[in-house]
């Protein structure tokens, strides 16, 4: 199965539910690379970035984005505005 990144807008229920999830902040990083060893999903709280990977077209994220990144993806984040996410492993 091809590794992938799935992006859509979070609905109101998801935006509320994710407030109990773990918090991740990019800080001042402009570039972040991560190899995902398990499936994860997150809702962007603040900031903007583009996630690049070998298996997807670039994915632009901003507040309200609901993103699922599947196990096996190596994501390279280009961060234009510091990101704050609420995330949960699946």
PyMOL commands that set and color helices and strands:
alter all, ss='L'
color gray80, all
select helices_A, chain A and resi 12-20
alter helices_A, ss='H'
color red, helices_A
select strands_A, chain A and resi 5-9+22-25+31-35+40-53+56-61+65-69+74-89
alter strands_A, ss='S'
color yellow, strands_A
deselect
rebuild
show_as cartoon
